[in-house]
Amino acid sequence: MNLRIDGQITGEIDCKRLYLGCSLVSNCPKCQQEINIILGPPEYYYLSYPKMNKKQLMHFYCSECQEAWDEFFVLKVDLIPIDPLGTKNLSD
Ligand SMILES: [Zn+2]
């Protein structure tokens, strides 16, 4: 493997909707109902104009008690050289 990454990741994602397939899960602070926001098809939700490596928020709403709250997360983006003959570094 001869590939190296030079410099910091400072760019941006030019994307209106990002479907990741995973879920953002939070319990309602008022009634403890679990709210699961699936970020991918066939669900409606996605990350809107996602930013990489910066704090972002997702609005949550509980239909049981009408509580609304925000949770924060970071979409971590990294660029990692890998060994083309193996899986080394794929799970890091
Ligand atoms: Zn609730």
PDB file of the backbone (N, CA, C, O) and the ligand in Angstrom, with CONECT records:
HET     ZN  A 101       1
ATOM      1  N   MET A   1       0.857  -1.186   0.000  1.00  0.00           N
ATOM      2  CA  MET A   1       0.000   0.000   0.000  1.00  0.00           C
ATOM      3  C   MET A   1       0.894   1.236   0.000  1.00  0.00           C
ATOM      4  O   MET A   1       1.711   1.415   0.903  1.00  0.00           O
ATOM      5  N   ASN A   2       0.743   2.068  -0.986  1.00  0.00           N
ATOM      6  CA  ASN A   2       1.586   3.251  -1.128  1.00  0.00           C
ATOM      7  C   ASN A   2       0.803   4.554  -0.984  1.00  0.00           C
ATOM      8  O   ASN A   2       1.380   5.639  -1.059  1.00  0.00           O
ATOM      9  N   LEU A   3      -0.519   4.447  -0.775  1.00  0.00           N
ATOM     10  CA  LEU A   3      -1.358   5.640  -0.712  1.00  0.00           C
ATOM     11  C   LEU A   3      -1.266   6.318   0.649  1.00  0.00           C
ATOM     12  O   LEU A   3      -1.334   5.657   1.685  1.00  0.00           O
ATOM     13  N   ARG A   4      -1.114   7.618   0.643  1.00  0.00           N
ATOM     14  CA  ARG A   4      -1.133   8.412   1.864  1.00  0.00           C
ATOM     15  C   ARG A   4      -2.167   9.517   1.709  1.00  0.00           C
ATOM     16  O   ARG A   4      -2.466   9.949   0.595  1.00  0.00           O
ATOM     17  N   ILE A   5      -2.703   9.964   2.817  1.00  0.00           N
ATOM     18  CA  ILE A   5      -3.625  11.095   2.812  1.00  0.00           C
ATOM     19  C   ILE A   5      -2.863  12.297   3.350  1.00  0.00           C
ATOM     20  O   ILE A   5      -2.290  12.236   4.438  1.00  0.00           O
ATOM     21  N   ASP A   6      -2.856  13.373   2.604  1.00  0.00           N
ATOM     22  CA  ASP A   6      -2.094  14.558   2.989  1.00  0.00           C
ATOM     23  C   ASP A   6      -3.055  15.696   3.302  1.00  0.00           C
ATOM     24  O   ASP A   6      -3.873  16.064   2.458  1.00  0.00           O
ATOM     25  N   GLY A   7      -2.971  16.243   4.472  1.00  0.00           N
ATOM     26  CA  GLY A   7      -3.795  17.393   4.841  1.00  0.00           C
ATOM     27  C   GLY A   7      -5.047  17.000   5.600  1.00  0.00           C
ATOM     28  O   GLY A   7      -5.388  15.823   5.712  1.00  0.00           O
ATOM     29  N   GLN A   8      -5.719  18.007   6.115  1.00  0.00           N
ATOM     30  CA  GLN A   8      -6.945  17.834   6.883  1.00  0.00           C
ATOM     31  C   GLN A   8      -8.160  17.782   5.954  1.00  0.00           C
ATOM     32  O   GLN A   8      -8.145  18.352   4.863  1.00  0.00           O
ATOM     33  N   ILE A   9      -9.201  17.099   6.397  1.00  0.00           N
ATOM     34  CA  ILE A   9     -10.461  17.090   5.660  1.00  0.00           C
ATOM     35  C   ILE A   9     -11.219  18.359   6.038  1.00  0.00           C
ATOM     36  O   ILE A   9     -11.682  18.500   7.171  1.00  0.00           O
ATOM     37  N   THR A  10     -11.342  19.268   5.097  1.00  0.00           N
ATOM     38  CA  THR A  10     -11.974  20.557   5.388  1.00  0.00           C
ATOM     39  C   THR A  10     -13.061  20.914   4.364  1.00  0.00           C
ATOM     40  O   THR A  10     -13.612  22.013   4.415  1.00  0.00           O
ATOM     41  N   GLY A  11     -13.368  20.020   3.458  1.00  0.00           N
ATOM     42  CA  GLY A  11     -14.332  20.313   2.399  1.00  0.00           C
ATOM     43  C   GLY A  11     -15.756  20.277   2.900  1.00  0.00           C
ATOM     44  O   GLY A  11     -16.010  20.429   4.095  1.00  0.00           O
ATOM     45  N   GLU A  12     -16.680  20.075   1.989  1.00  0.00           N
ATOM     46  CA  GLU A  12     -18.076  19.999   2.361  1.00  0.00           C
ATOM     47  C   GLU A  12     -18.801  19.001   1.478  1.00  0.00           C
ATOM     48  O   GLU A  12     -18.349  18.669   0.382  1.00  0.00           O
ATOM     49  N   ILE A  13     -19.938  18.529   1.979  1.00  0.00           N
ATOM     50  CA  ILE A  13     -20.782  17.623   1.223  1.00  0.00           C
ATOM     51  C   ILE A  13     -21.819  18.470   0.492  1.00  0.00           C
ATOM     52  O   ILE A  13     -22.569  19.215   1.123  1.00  0.00           O
ATOM     53  N   ASP A  14     -21.865  18.362  -0.819  1.00  0.00           N
ATOM     54  CA  ASP A  14     -22.832  19.108  -1.617  1.00  0.00           C
ATOM     55  C   ASP A  14     -23.986  18.171  -1.942  1.00  0.00           C
ATOM     56  O   ASP A  14     -24.054  17.581  -3.020  1.00  0.00           O
ATOM     57  N   CYS A  15     -24.888  18.055  -0.976  1.00  0.00           N
ATOM     58  CA  CYS A  15     -25.922  17.022  -1.053  1.00  0.00           C
ATOM     59  C   CYS A  15     -27.170  17.536  -0.347  1.00  0.00           C
ATOM     60  O   CYS A  15     -27.089  18.035   0.776  1.00  0.00           O
ATOM     61  N   LYS A  16     -28.313  17.418  -0.996  1.00  0.00           N
ATOM     62  CA  LYS A  16     -29.568  17.886  -0.417  1.00  0.00           C
ATOM     63  C   LYS A  16     -30.141  16.872   0.578  1.00  0.00           C
ATOM     64  O   LYS A  16     -30.638  17.254   1.638  1.00  0.00           O
ATOM     65  N   ARG A  17     -30.073  15.584   0.236  1.00  0.00           N
ATOM     66  CA  ARG A  17     -30.631  14.537   1.102  1.00  0.00           C
ATOM     67  C   ARG A  17     -29.645  13.384   1.200  1.00  0.00           C
ATOM     68  O   ARG A  17     -29.148  12.890   0.188  1.00  0.00           O
ATOM     69  N   LEU A  18     -29.365  12.954   2.443  1.00  0.00           N
ATOM     70  CA  LEU A  18     -28.465  11.823   2.660  1.00  0.00           C
ATOM     71  C   LEU A  18     -29.229  10.728   3.405  1.00  0.00           C
ATOM     72  O   LEU A  18     -29.666  10.915   4.541  1.00  0.00           O
ATOM     73  N   TYR A  19     -29.381   9.578   2.737  1.00  0.00           N
ATOM     74  CA  TYR A  19     -30.056   8.411   3.314  1.00  0.00           C
ATOM     75  C   TYR A  19     -28.988   7.438   3.783  1.00  0.00           C
ATOM     76  O   TYR A  19     -28.235   6.912   2.964  1.00  0.00           O
ATOM     77  N   LEU A  20     -28.908   7.191   5.071  1.00  0.00           N
ATOM     78  CA  LEU A  20     -27.837   6.363   5.615  1.00  0.00           C
ATOM     79  C   LEU A  20     -28.271   4.945   5.944  1.00  0.00           C
ATOM     80  O   LEU A  20     -27.423   4.060   6.063  1.00  0.00           O
ATOM     81  N   GLY A  21     -29.572   4.704   6.096  1.00  0.00           N
ATOM     82  CA  GLY A  21     -30.050   3.359   6.412  1.00  0.00           C
ATOM     83  C   GLY A  21     -30.079   3.048   7.893  1.00  0.00           C
ATOM     84  O   GLY A  21     -30.745   2.096   8.298  1.00  0.00           O
ATOM     85  N   CYS A  22     -29.380   3.817   8.718  1.00  0.00           N
ATOM     86  CA  CYS A  22     -29.398   3.599  10.160  1.00  0.00           C
ATOM     87  C   CYS A  22     -30.501   4.447  10.787  1.00  0.00           C
ATOM     88  O   CYS A  22     -31.222   5.154  10.082  1.00  0.00           O
ATOM     89  N   SER A  23     -30.630   4.377  12.082  1.00  0.00           N
ATOM     90  CA  SER A  23     -31.675   5.117  12.783  1.00  0.00           C
ATOM     91  C   SER A  23     -31.088   6.039  13.837  1.00  0.00           C
ATOM     92  O   SER A  23     -30.044   5.747  14.421  1.00  0.00           O
ATOM     93  N   LEU A  24     -31.762   7.144  14.072  1.00  0.00           N
ATOM     94  CA  LEU A  24     -31.505   7.978  15.243  1.00  0.00           C
ATOM     95  C   LEU A  24     -32.608   7.653  16.244  1.00  0.00           C
ATOM     96  O   LEU A  24     -33.792   7.778  15.930  1.00  0.00           O
ATOM     97  N   VAL A  25     -32.223   7.239  17.440  1.00  0.00           N
ATOM     98  CA  VAL A  25     -33.186   6.784  18.441  1.00  0.00           C
ATOM     99  C   VAL A  25     -33.029   7.630  19.700  1.00  0.00           C
ATOM    100  O   VAL A  25     -31.919   7.842  20.187  1.00  0.00           O
ATOM    101  N   SER A  26     -34.159   8.109  20.218  1.00  0.00           N
ATOM    102  CA  SER A  26     -34.132   8.890  21.451  1.00  0.00           C
ATOM    103  C   SER A  26     -35.425   8.626  22.215  1.00  0.00           C
ATOM    104  O   SER A  26     -36.481   8.413  21.619  1.00  0.00           O
ATOM    105  N   ASN A  27     -35.324   8.643  23.537  1.00  0.00           N
ATOM    106  CA  ASN A  27     -36.518   8.477  24.363  1.00  0.00           C
ATOM    107  C   ASN A  27     -37.103   9.837  24.697  1.00  0.00           C
ATOM    108  O   ASN A  27     -36.377  10.774  25.027  1.00  0.00           O
ATOM    109  N   CYS A  28     -38.401   9.933  24.609  1.00  0.00           N
ATOM    110  CA  CYS A  28     -39.102  11.169  24.937  1.00  0.00           C
ATOM    111  C   CYS A  28     -38.744  11.597  26.364  1.00  0.00           C
ATOM    112  O   CYS A  28     -38.879  10.806  27.298  1.00  0.00           O
ATOM    113  N   PRO A  29     -38.293  12.835  26.537  1.00  0.00           N
ATOM    114  CA  PRO A  29     -37.923  13.294  27.881  1.00  0.00           C
ATOM    115  C   PRO A  29     -39.120  13.417  28.828  1.00  0.00           C
ATOM    116  O   PRO A  29     -38.945  13.518  30.043  1.00  0.00           O
ATOM    117  N   LYS A  30     -40.323  13.409  28.279  1.00  0.00           N
ATOM    118  CA  LYS A  30     -41.525  13.575  29.112  1.00  0.00           C
ATOM    119  C   LYS A  30     -42.161  12.240  29.495  1.00  0.00           C
ATOM    120  O   LYS A  30     -42.485  12.026  30.663  1.00  0.00           O
ATOM    121  N   CYS A  31     -42.347  11.320  28.504  1.00  0.00           N
ATOM    122  CA  CYS A  31     -43.041  10.055  28.788  1.00  0.00           C
ATOM    123  C   CYS A  31     -42.180   8.819  28.525  1.00  0.00           C
ATOM    124  O   CYS A  31     -42.642   7.697  28.728  1.00  0.00           O
ATOM    125  N   GLN A  32     -40.944   9.007  28.078  1.00  0.00           N
ATOM    126  CA  GLN A  32     -39.971   7.923  27.841  1.00  0.00           C
ATOM    127  C   GLN A  32     -40.296   7.044  26.631  1.00  0.00           C
ATOM    128  O   GLN A  32     -39.640   6.022  26.428  1.00  0.00           O
ATOM    129  N   GLN A  33     -41.295   7.419  25.823  1.00  0.00           N
ATOM    130  CA  GLN A  33     -41.584   6.691  24.592  1.00  0.00           C
ATOM    131  C   GLN A  33     -40.344   6.708  23.693  1.00  0.00           C
ATOM    132  O   GLN A  33     -39.714   7.750  23.514  1.00  0.00           O
ATOM    133  N   GLU A  34     -39.997   5.543  23.129  1.00  0.00           N
ATOM    134  CA  GLU A  34     -38.839   5.487  22.230  1.00  0.00           C
ATOM    135  C   GLU A  34     -39.244   5.970  20.850  1.00  0.00           C
ATOM    136  O   GLU A  34     -40.197   5.465  20.256  1.00  0.00           O
ATOM    137  N   ILE A  35     -38.509   6.956  20.347  1.00  0.00           N
ATOM    138  CA  ILE A  35     -38.761   7.494  19.011  1.00  0.00           C
ATOM    139  C   ILE A  35     -37.593   7.084  18.124  1.00  0.00           C
ATOM    140  O   ILE A  35     -36.433   7.333  18.452  1.00  0.00           O
ATOM    141  N   ASN A  36     -37.912   6.450  16.995  1.00  0.00           N
ATOM    142  CA  ASN A  36     -36.911   5.902  16.089  1.00  0.00           C
ATOM    143  C   ASN A  36     -37.048   6.590  14.737  1.00  0.00           C
ATOM    144  O   ASN A  36     -38.046   6.404  14.041  1.00  0.00           O
ATOM    145  N   ILE A  37     -36.062   7.373  14.371  1.00  0.00           N
ATOM    146  CA  ILE A  37     -36.078   8.051  13.072  1.00  0.00           C
ATOM    147  C   ILE A  37     -35.160   7.290  12.131  1.00  0.00           C
ATOM    148  O   ILE A  37     -33.939   7.339  12.274  1.00  0.00           O
ATOM    149  N   ILE A  38     -35.746   6.587  11.168  1.00  0.00           N
ATOM    150  CA  ILE A  38     -34.979   5.781  10.218  1.00  0.00           C
ATOM    151  C   ILE A  38     -34.511   6.688   9.083  1.00  0.00           C
ATOM    152  O   ILE A  38     -35.319   7.319   8.403  1.00  0.00           O
ATOM    153  N   LEU A  39     -33.203   6.743   8.892  1.00  0.00           N
ATOM    154  CA  LEU A  39     -32.628   7.634   7.872  1.00  0.00           C
ATOM    155  C   LEU A  39     -32.424   6.887   6.556  1.00  0.00           C
ATOM    156  O   LEU A  39     -31.296   6.711   6.095  1.00  0.00           O
ATOM    157  N   GLY A  40     -33.518   6.459   5.969  1.00  0.00           N
ATOM    158  CA  GLY A  40     -33.358   5.778   4.692  1.00  0.00           C
ATOM    159  C   GLY A  40     -34.655   5.235   4.162  1.00  0.00           C
ATOM    160  O   GLY A  40     -35.648   5.134   4.883  1.00  0.00           O
ATOM    161  N   PRO A  41     -34.640   4.884   2.888  1.00  0.00           N
ATOM    162  CA  PRO A  41     -35.828   4.333   2.251  1.00  0.00           C
ATOM    163  C   PRO A  41     -36.279   3.057   2.963  1.00  0.00           C
ATOM    164  O   PRO A  41     -35.429   2.325   3.469  1.00  0.00           O
ATOM    165  N   PRO A  42     -37.582   2.759   3.024  1.00  0.00           N
ATOM    166  CA  PRO A  42     -38.660   3.536   2.411  1.00  0.00           C
ATOM    167  C   PRO A  42     -39.185   4.649   3.310  1.00  0.00           C
ATOM    168  O   PRO A  42     -40.215   5.256   3.016  1.00  0.00           O
ATOM    169  N   GLU A  43     -38.474   4.919   4.410  1.00  0.00           N
ATOM    170  CA  GLU A  43     -38.943   5.964   5.326  1.00  0.00           C
ATOM    171  C   GLU A  43     -38.721   7.349   4.704  1.00  0.00           C
ATOM    172  O   GLU A  43     -37.962   7.519   3.750  1.00  0.00           O
ATOM    173  N   TYR A  44     -39.390   8.286   5.266  1.00  0.00           N
ATOM    174  CA  TYR A  44     -39.380   9.654   4.755  1.00  0.00           C
ATOM    175  C   TYR A  44     -38.124  10.414   5.174  1.00  0.00           C
ATOM    176  O   TYR A  44     -37.741  11.392   4.532  1.00  0.00           O
ATOM    177  N   TYR A  45     -37.484   9.960   6.259  1.00  0.00           N
ATOM    178  CA  TYR A  45     -36.446  10.787   6.885  1.00  0.00           C
ATOM    179  C   TYR A  45     -35.076  10.644   6.222  1.00  0.00           C
ATOM    180  O   TYR A  45     -34.752   9.614   5.632  1.00  0.00           O
ATOM    181  N   TYR A  46     -34.301  11.688   6.337  1.00  0.00           N
ATOM    182  CA  TYR A  46     -32.943  11.737   5.792  1.00  0.00           C
ATOM    183  C   TYR A  46     -32.228  12.903   6.465  1.00  0.00           C
ATOM    184  O   TYR A  46     -32.857  13.717   7.142  1.00  0.00           O
ATOM    185  N   LEU A  47     -30.916  12.979   6.279  1.00  0.00           N
ATOM    186  CA  LEU A  47     -30.182  14.147   6.740  1.00  0.00           C
ATOM    187  C   LEU A  47     -30.287  15.194   5.644  1.00  0.00           C
ATOM    188  O   LEU A  47     -29.920  14.946   4.496  1.00  0.00           O
ATOM    189  N   SER A  48     -30.784  16.347   6.004  1.00  0.00           N
ATOM    190  CA  SER A  48     -30.999  17.412   5.044  1.00  0.00           C
ATOM    191  C   SER A  48     -29.782  18.326   4.997  1.00  0.00           C
ATOM    192  O   SER A  48     -29.357  18.851   6.027  1.00  0.00           O
ATOM    193  N   TYR A  49     -29.228  18.516   3.827  1.00  0.00           N
ATOM    194  CA  TYR A  49     -28.015  19.319   3.639  1.00  0.00           C
ATOM    195  C   TYR A  49     -26.974  18.973   4.705  1.00  0.00           C
ATOM    196  O   TYR A  49     -26.579  19.836   5.488  1.00  0.00           O
ATOM    197  N   PRO A  50     -26.527  17.713   4.738  1.00  0.00           N
ATOM    198  CA  PRO A  50     -25.620  17.285   5.812  1.00  0.00           C
ATOM    199  C   PRO A  50     -24.276  17.989   5.756  1.00  0.00           C
ATOM    200  O   PRO A  50     -23.755  18.297   4.684  1.00  0.00           O
ATOM    201  N   LYS A  51     -23.737  18.232   6.924  1.00  0.00           N
ATOM    202  CA  LYS A  51     -22.403  18.805   7.050  1.00  0.00           C
ATOM    203  C   LYS A  51     -21.512  17.736   7.671  1.00  0.00           C
ATOM    204  O   LYS A  51     -21.955  16.994   8.547  1.00  0.00           O
ATOM    205  N   MET A  52     -20.276  17.650   7.230  1.00  0.00           N
ATOM    206  CA  MET A  52     -19.393  16.631   7.786  1.00  0.00           C
ATOM    207  C   MET A  52     -18.546  17.209   8.900  1.00  0.00           C
ATOM    208  O   MET A  52     -18.046  18.331   8.820  1.00  0.00           O
ATOM    209  N   ASN A  53     -18.403  16.409   9.941  1.00  0.00           N
ATOM    210  CA  ASN A  53     -17.540  16.731  11.082  1.00  0.00           C
ATOM    211  C   ASN A  53     -17.951  18.014  11.798  1.00  0.00           C
ATOM    212  O   ASN A  53     -17.112  18.690  12.393  1.00  0.00           O
ATOM    213  N   LYS A  54     -19.232  18.350  11.742  1.00  0.00           N
ATOM    214  CA  LYS A  54     -19.748  19.513  12.461  1.00  0.00           C
ATOM    215  C   LYS A  54     -21.034  19.118  13.196  1.00  0.00           C
ATOM    216  O   LYS A  54     -21.757  18.219  12.766  1.00  0.00           O
ATOM    217  N   LYS A  55     -21.301  19.794  14.292  1.00  0.00           N
ATOM    218  CA  LYS A  55     -22.491  19.495  15.081  1.00  0.00           C
ATOM    219  C   LYS A  55     -23.741  19.797  14.274  1.00  0.00           C
ATOM    220  O   LYS A  55     -23.874  20.868  13.681  1.00  0.00           O
ATOM    221  N   GLN A  56     -24.661  18.828  14.262  1.00  0.00           N
ATOM    222  CA  GLN A  56     -25.945  19.001  13.591  1.00  0.00           C
ATOM    223  C   GLN A  56     -27.040  18.552  14.550  1.00  0.00           C
ATOM    224  O   GLN A  56     -26.756  17.882  15.543  1.00  0.00           O
ATOM    225  N   LEU A  57     -28.259  18.907  14.270  1.00  0.00           N
ATOM    226  CA  LEU A  57     -29.345  18.492  15.148  1.00  0.00           C
ATOM    227  C   LEU A  57     -30.458  17.823  14.362  1.00  0.00           C
ATOM    228  O   LEU A  57     -30.638  18.052  13.166  1.00  0.00           O
ATOM    229  N   MET A  58     -31.199  16.985  15.081  1.00  0.00           N
ATOM    230  CA  MET A  58     -32.404  16.359  14.542  1.00  0.00           C
ATOM    231  C   MET A  58     -33.548  16.678  15.493  1.00  0.00           C
ATOM    232  O   MET A  58     -33.427  16.522  16.708  1.00  0.00           O
ATOM    233  N   HIS A  59     -34.651  17.125  14.925  1.00  0.00           N
ATOM    234  CA  HIS A  59     -35.843  17.393  15.714  1.00  0.00           C
ATOM    235  C   HIS A  59     -36.584  16.080  15.962  1.00  0.00           C
ATOM    236  O   HIS A  59     -36.788  15.287  15.044  1.00  0.00           O
ATOM    237  N   PHE A  60     -36.977  15.867  17.195  1.00  0.00           N
ATOM    238  CA  PHE A  60     -37.787  14.701  17.563  1.00  0.00           C
ATOM    239  C   PHE A  60     -39.149  15.187  18.035  1.00  0.00           C
ATOM    240  O   PHE A  60     -39.278  16.269  18.608  1.00  0.00           O
ATOM    241  N   TYR A  61     -40.159  14.367  17.782  1.00  0.00           N
ATOM    242  CA  TYR A  61     -41.512  14.682  18.237  1.00  0.00           C
ATOM    243  C   TYR A  61     -42.170  13.408  18.733  1.00  0.00           C
ATOM    244  O   TYR A  61     -42.102  12.373  18.070  1.00  0.00           O
ATOM    245  N   CYS A  62     -42.801  13.475  19.881  1.00  0.00           N
ATOM    246  CA  CYS A  62     -43.493  12.324  20.457  1.00  0.00           C
ATOM    247  C   CYS A  62     -44.985  12.487  20.225  1.00  0.00           C
ATOM    248  O   CYS A  62     -45.610  13.418  20.735  1.00  0.00           O
ATOM    249  N   SER A  63     -45.547  11.568  19.448  1.00  0.00           N
ATOM    250  CA  SER A  63     -46.973  11.656  19.147  1.00  0.00           C
ATOM    251  C   SER A  63     -47.834  11.204  20.323  1.00  0.00           C
ATOM    252  O   SER A  63     -49.044  11.431  20.326  1.00  0.00           O
ATOM    253  N   GLU A  64     -47.216  10.561  21.329  1.00  0.00           N
ATOM    254  CA  GLU A  64     -47.966  10.115  22.510  1.00  0.00           C
ATOM    255  C   GLU A  64     -48.315  11.299  23.417  1.00  0.00           C
ATOM    256  O   GLU A  64     -49.428  11.380  23.936  1.00  0.00           O
ATOM    257  N   CYS A  65     -47.363  12.212  23.605  1.00  0.00           N
ATOM    258  CA  CYS A  65     -47.587  13.308  24.559  1.00  0.00           C
ATOM    259  C   CYS A  65     -47.311  14.688  23.949  1.00  0.00           C
ATOM    260  O   CYS A  65     -47.357  15.698  24.651  1.00  0.00           O
ATOM    261  N   GLN A  66     -47.026  14.728  22.643  1.00  0.00           N
ATOM    262  CA  GLN A  66     -46.801  15.983  21.917  1.00  0.00           C
ATOM    263  C   GLN A  66     -45.571  16.756  22.391  1.00  0.00           C
ATOM    264  O   GLN A  66     -45.497  17.974  22.227  1.00  0.00           O
ATOM    265  N   GLU A  67     -44.610  16.047  22.977  1.00  0.00           N
ATOM    266  CA  GLU A  67     -43.359  16.692  23.379  1.00  0.00           C
ATOM    267  C   GLU A  67     -42.438  16.811  22.155  1.00  0.00           C
ATOM    268  O   GLU A  67     -42.392  15.907  21.320  1.00  0.00           O
ATOM    269  N   ALA A  68     -41.717  17.914  22.055  1.00  0.00           N
ATOM    270  CA  ALA A  68     -40.739  18.105  20.987  1.00  0.00           C
ATOM    271  C   ALA A  68     -39.387  18.428  21.615  1.00  0.00           C
ATOM    272  O   ALA A  68     -39.309  19.159  22.601  1.00  0.00           O
ATOM    273  N   TRP A  69     -38.323  17.873  21.032  1.00  0.00           N
ATOM    274  CA  TRP A  69     -36.985  18.144  21.549  1.00  0.00           C
ATOM    275  C   TRP A  69     -35.968  17.916  20.432  1.00  0.00           C
ATOM    276  O   TRP A  69     -36.289  17.351  19.386  1.00  0.00           O
ATOM    277  N   ASP A  70     -34.754  18.359  20.671  1.00  0.00           N
ATOM    278  CA  ASP A  70     -33.669  18.212  19.707  1.00  0.00           C
ATOM    279  C   ASP A  70     -32.584  17.305  20.260  1.00  0.00           C
ATOM    280  O   ASP A  70     -32.315  17.299  21.461  1.00  0.00           O
ATOM    281  N   GLU A  71     -31.965  16.540  19.371  1.00  0.00           N
ATOM    282  CA  GLU A  71     -30.771  15.756  19.705  1.00  0.00           C
ATOM    283  C   GLU A  71     -29.669  16.158  18.730  1.00  0.00           C
ATOM    284  O   GLU A  71     -29.946  16.563  17.601  1.00  0.00           O
ATOM    285  N   PHE A  72     -28.430  16.044  19.169  1.00  0.00           N
ATOM    286  CA  PHE A  72     -27.292  16.495  18.359  1.00  0.00           C
ATOM    287  C   PHE A  72     -26.389  15.326  17.991  1.00  0.00           C
ATOM    288  O   PHE A  72     -26.280  14.353  18.737  1.00  0.00           O
ATOM    289  N   PHE A  73     -25.752  15.429  16.849  1.00  0.00           N
ATOM    290  CA  PHE A  73     -24.866  14.364  16.365  1.00  0.00           C
ATOM    291  C   PHE A  73     -23.827  14.978  15.424  1.00  0.00           C
ATOM    292  O   PHE A  73     -23.925  16.142  15.034  1.00  0.00           O
ATOM    293  N   VAL A  74     -22.837  14.171  15.074  1.00  0.00           N
ATOM    294  CA  VAL A  74     -21.808  14.556  14.108  1.00  0.00           C
ATOM    295  C   VAL A  74     -21.730  13.483  13.042  1.00  0.00           C
ATOM    296  O   VAL A  74     -21.613  12.300  13.363  1.00  0.00           O
ATOM    297  N   LEU A  75     -21.792  13.872  11.787  1.00  0.00           N
ATOM    298  CA  LEU A  75     -21.529  12.965  10.667  1.00  0.00           C
ATOM    299  C   LEU A  75     -20.027  12.983  10.446  1.00  0.00           C
ATOM    300  O   LEU A  75     -19.481  13.912   9.851  1.00  0.00           O
ATOM    301  N   LYS A  76     -19.365  11.933  10.940  1.00  0.00           N
ATOM    302  CA  LYS A  76     -17.912  11.890  10.889  1.00  0.00           C
ATOM    303  C   LYS A  76     -17.466  11.347   9.532  1.00  0.00           C
ATOM    304  O   LYS A  76     -17.830  10.229   9.166  1.00  0.00           O
ATOM    305  N   VAL A  77     -16.691  12.114   8.791  1.00  0.00           N
ATOM    306  CA  VAL A  77     -16.179  11.708   7.486  1.00  0.00           C
ATOM    307  C   VAL A  77     -14.662  11.632   7.565  1.00  0.00           C
ATOM    308  O   VAL A  77     -14.000  12.563   8.026  1.00  0.00           O
ATOM    309  N   ASP A  78     -14.123  10.507   7.108  1.00  0.00           N
ATOM    310  CA  ASP A  78     -12.683  10.325   7.119  1.00  0.00           C
ATOM    311  C   ASP A  78     -12.279   9.662   5.805  1.00  0.00           C
ATOM    312  O   ASP A  78     -13.107   9.048   5.133  1.00  0.00           O
ATOM    313  N   LEU A  79     -11.037   9.784   5.452  1.00  0.00           N
ATOM    314  CA  LEU A  79     -10.490   9.183   4.244  1.00  0.00           C
ATOM    315  C   LEU A  79      -9.301   8.343   4.673  1.00  0.00           C
ATOM    316  O   LEU A  79      -8.315   8.872   5.187  1.00  0.00           O
ATOM    317  N   ILE A  80      -9.392   7.033   4.463  1.00  0.00           N
ATOM    318  CA  ILE A  80      -8.415   6.109   5.018  1.00  0.00           C
ATOM    319  C   ILE A  80      -7.881   5.206   3.912  1.00  0.00           C
ATOM    320  O   ILE A  80      -8.667   4.545   3.233  1.00  0.00           O
ATOM    321  N   PRO A  81      -6.571   5.160   3.713  1.00  0.00           N
ATOM    322  CA  PRO A  81      -6.019   4.208   2.745  1.00  0.00           C
ATOM    323  C   PRO A  81      -6.264   2.780   3.225  1.00  0.00           C
ATOM    324  O   PRO A  81      -6.184   2.510   4.424  1.00  0.00           O
ATOM    325  N   ILE A  82      -6.556   1.879   2.318  1.00  0.00           N
ATOM    326  CA  ILE A  82      -6.741   0.478   2.702  1.00  0.00           C
ATOM    327  C   ILE A  82      -5.869  -0.420   1.840  1.00  0.00           C
ATOM    328  O   ILE A  82      -5.451  -0.060   0.740  1.00  0.00           O
ATOM    329  N   ASP A  83      -5.613  -1.593   2.380  1.00  0.00           N
ATOM    330  CA  ASP A  83      -4.873  -2.614   1.665  1.00  0.00           C
ATOM    331  C   ASP A  83      -5.811  -3.280   0.677  1.00  0.00           C
ATOM    332  O   ASP A  83      -6.787  -3.893   1.110  1.00  0.00           O
ATOM    333  N   PRO A  84      -5.575  -3.197  -0.632  1.00  0.00           N
ATOM    334  CA  PRO A  84      -6.511  -3.755  -1.615  1.00  0.00           C
ATOM    335  C   PRO A  84      -6.620  -5.265  -1.561  1.00  0.00           C
ATOM    336  O   PRO A  84      -7.565  -5.827  -2.115  1.00  0.00           O
ATOM    337  N   LEU A  85      -5.688  -5.936  -0.915  1.00  0.00           N
ATOM    338  CA  LEU A  85      -5.705  -7.404  -0.851  1.00  0.00           C
ATOM    339  C   LEU A  85      -6.329  -7.911   0.438  1.00  0.00           C
ATOM    340  O   LEU A  85      -6.482  -9.120   0.616  1.00  0.00           O
ATOM    341  N   GLY A  86      -6.684  -7.028   1.317  1.00  0.00           N
ATOM    342  CA  GLY A  86      -7.226  -7.470   2.599  1.00  0.00           C
ATOM    343  C   GLY A  86      -8.293  -6.511   3.081  1.00  0.00           C
ATOM    344  O   GLY A  86      -8.722  -5.608   2.363  1.00  0.00           O
ATOM    345  N   THR A  87      -8.704  -6.729   4.304  1.00  0.00           N
ATOM    346  CA  THR A  87      -9.733  -5.867   4.892  1.00  0.00           C
ATOM    347  C   THR A  87      -9.145  -5.023   6.006  1.00  0.00           C
ATOM    348  O   THR A  87      -9.891  -4.407   6.768  1.00  0.00           O
ATOM    349  N   LYS A  88      -7.822  -4.980   6.120  1.00  0.00           N
ATOM    350  CA  LYS A  88      -7.188  -4.189   7.175  1.00  0.00           C
ATOM    351  C   LYS A  88      -7.688  -2.743   7.107  1.00  0.00           C
ATOM    352  O   LYS A  88      -7.773  -2.153   6.030  1.00  0.00           O
ATOM    353  N   ASN A  89      -8.009  -2.199   8.245  1.00  0.00           N
ATOM    354  CA  ASN A  89      -8.483  -0.818   8.412  1.00  0.00           C
ATOM    355  C   ASN A  89      -9.947  -0.611   8.053  1.00  0.00           C
ATOM    356  O   ASN A  89     -10.474   0.471   8.311  1.00  0.00           O
ATOM    357  N   LEU A  90     -10.631  -1.595   7.471  1.00  0.00           N
ATOM    358  CA  LEU A  90     -12.040  -1.384   7.114  1.00  0.00           C
ATOM    359  C   LEU A  90     -12.921  -1.244   8.346  1.00  0.00           C
ATOM    360  O   LEU A  90     -13.929  -0.540   8.294  1.00  0.00           O
ATOM    361  N   SER A  91     -12.574  -1.888   9.441  1.00  0.00           N
ATOM    362  CA  SER A  91     -13.416  -1.830  10.632  1.00  0.00           C
ATOM    363  C   SER A  91     -12.921  -0.814  11.644  1.00  0.00           C
ATOM    364  O   SER A  91     -13.515  -0.689  12.715  1.00  0.00           O
ATOM    365  N   ASP A  92     -11.875  -0.096  11.350  1.00  0.00           N
ATOM    366  CA  ASP A  92     -11.360   0.919  12.286  1.00  0.00           C
ATOM    367  C   ASP A  92     -12.248   2.146  12.316  1.00  0.00           C
ATOM    368  O   ASP A  92     -11.965   3.095  13.047  1.00  0.00           O
TER     369      ASP A  92
HETATM  370 ZN    ZN A 101     -43.753  11.573  25.020  1.00  0.00          ZN2+
END
